[in-house]
Amino acid sequence: MSDVSFTLLVFGVLFLLLLCFSIYVQRPRFGGSSPKNIEVVVYRPFSSEVAYQTNIPDRAACEKVLRELRHARFTFFGFKPTGVLNIQYDDGKVDRLKFTQCNDGTHSLTFRVFYEIPSKQFCRALQDAGVDVSRFEGRET
């Protein structure tokens, strides 16, 4: 095999791996079976001090929040998280989803990699589940 053929083969394999990765990370995939509780924790700007904390114990509300979060799109970078959703499942698994509001009307989500979701959609899902989103909607990134 010539050097040119080998180089083209290596670049071809790398391109396919990159393509597969980008397709796989298009939407967040949460690990548990059925969510039973979502803990919402919001931090003060530029601090690790908790500004607001609540739980979403209703299973139907938890499912609705997860449905909305699955609409997030992959992005290459995110901002420092200002809050966390700890999603607890029946099978004992816990997904930790960090989030922050961006200046462009979106929320940046960190779940293994970075995702982005419209803030209205994100906040509406949490508000419908009983979370007081006014406590963290206008926070700086």
C-alpha positions in Angstrom: 0.0 0.0 0.0 1.4 3.3 -1.0 1.8 6.3 1.4 -0.9 8.2 -0.5 -3.4 5.3 -0.3 -2.6 4.8 3.4 -3.1 8.6 4.1 -6.4 8.6 2.3 -7.6 5.5 4.1 -6.7 7.1 7.5 -8.5 10.4 6.6 -11.5 8.4 5.4 -11.7 6.4 8.6 -11.3 9.6 10.7 -14.0 11.4 8.7 -16.4 8.5 9.2 -15.7 8.4 12.9 -16.3 12.2 13.1 -19.5 11.8 11.1 -20.8 9.0 13.3 -20.0 11.0 16.5 -21.7 14.1 15.2 -24.8 12.1 14.4 -24.8 10.4 17.8 -24.5 13.6 19.8 -27.3 15.5 18.0 -29.7 14.9 20.8 -29.0 14.2 24.5 -29.6 10.5 25.5 -30.6 10.2 29.1 -29.6 6.9 30.8 -32.4 5.8 33.1 -35.7 4.0 32.6 -38.4 6.2 33.9 -37.7 9.5 35.7 -39.2 9.6 39.2 -37.7 12.9 40.4 -35.8 15.9 39.1 -33.9 18.1 41.5 -33.4 21.7 40.3 -30.4 23.6 41.7 -29.6 27.2 40.7 -26.4 28.9 41.8 -25.7 32.5 42.4 -23.7 34.1 39.5 -20.0 33.4 39.6 -20.4 31.4 42.8 -21.1 27.8 44.0 -23.6 29.1 46.6 -27.1 27.8 46.0 -29.6 30.6 45.1 -32.7 28.3 44.5 -33.4 24.6 44.9 -36.6 22.6 44.4 -37.7 19.1 43.3 -40.1 17.9 40.6 -41.5 14.7 42.2 -44.4 14.2 39.7 -43.6 11.4 37.2 -45.7 13.0 34.4 -44.0 16.3 34.9 -40.6 14.7 34.9 -41.4 12.9 31.6 -42.5 16.2 30.1 -39.3 18.0 31.1 -37.2 15.2 29.6 -39.2 15.2 26.4 -38.4 18.9 26.0 -34.7 18.4 27.0 -34.4 15.8 24.2 -35.0 18.6 21.7 -31.7 20.3 22.6 -29.2 20.5 19.7 -25.5 19.7 19.8 -23.2 22.7 20.0 -19.4 22.8 20.1 -19.0 24.9 23.3 -21.0 26.1 26.3 -20.8 28.6 29.1 -20.1 28.1 32.8 -23.2 26.3 34.3 -25.4 28.4 36.7 -27.7 25.5 37.6 -28.1 21.7 37.7 -30.9 19.3 37.0 -30.3 16.0 38.8 -32.6 13.5 37.1 -33.3 10.3 39.2 -34.7 7.2 37.6 -36.5 4.1 39.0 -33.5 1.9 38.2 -31.3 4.0 40.5 -29.4 5.9 37.7 -28.9 9.7 38.1 -28.2 12.0 35.1 -26.6 15.3 36.1 -27.5 18.0 33.5 -25.8 21.4 34.0 -27.4 24.5 32.4 -27.0 28.2 32.0 -28.9 31.0 30.2 -27.1 32.5 27.3 -27.4 36.0 26.0 -28.9 34.9 22.6 -32.2 33.6 24.1 -31.0 30.0 24.5 -29.9 27.8 27.4 -26.7 25.9 27.2 -26.9 22.4 28.5 -23.9 20.2 29.5 -24.7 16.5 29.4 -21.4 14.7 28.5 -21.1 17.3 25.7 -22.6 20.7 25.1 -26.2 21.2 23.8 -28.4 24.2 23.2 -32.2 24.6 23.7 -34.4 27.7 23.3 -34.9 29.3 26.7 -38.6 29.7 26.3 -39.0 25.9 25.7 -36.6 25.1 28.6 -38.3 27.4 31.0 -41.8 26.5 30.0 -41.2 22.8 30.6 -39.8 23.6 34.1 -42.6 26.0 34.9 -45.2 23.5 33.8 -43.6 21.1 36.3 -44.0 23.6 39.1 -40.5 25.2 39.2 -40.4 29.0 39.9 -38.3 29.9 36.8 -38.4 33.6 37.7 -35.7 32.7 40.3 -33.2 32.0 37.6 -34.5 33.1 34.2 -32.7 36.5 34.0 -29.3 35.3 35.4 -26.1 36.4 33.8 -23.9 33.7 32.2 
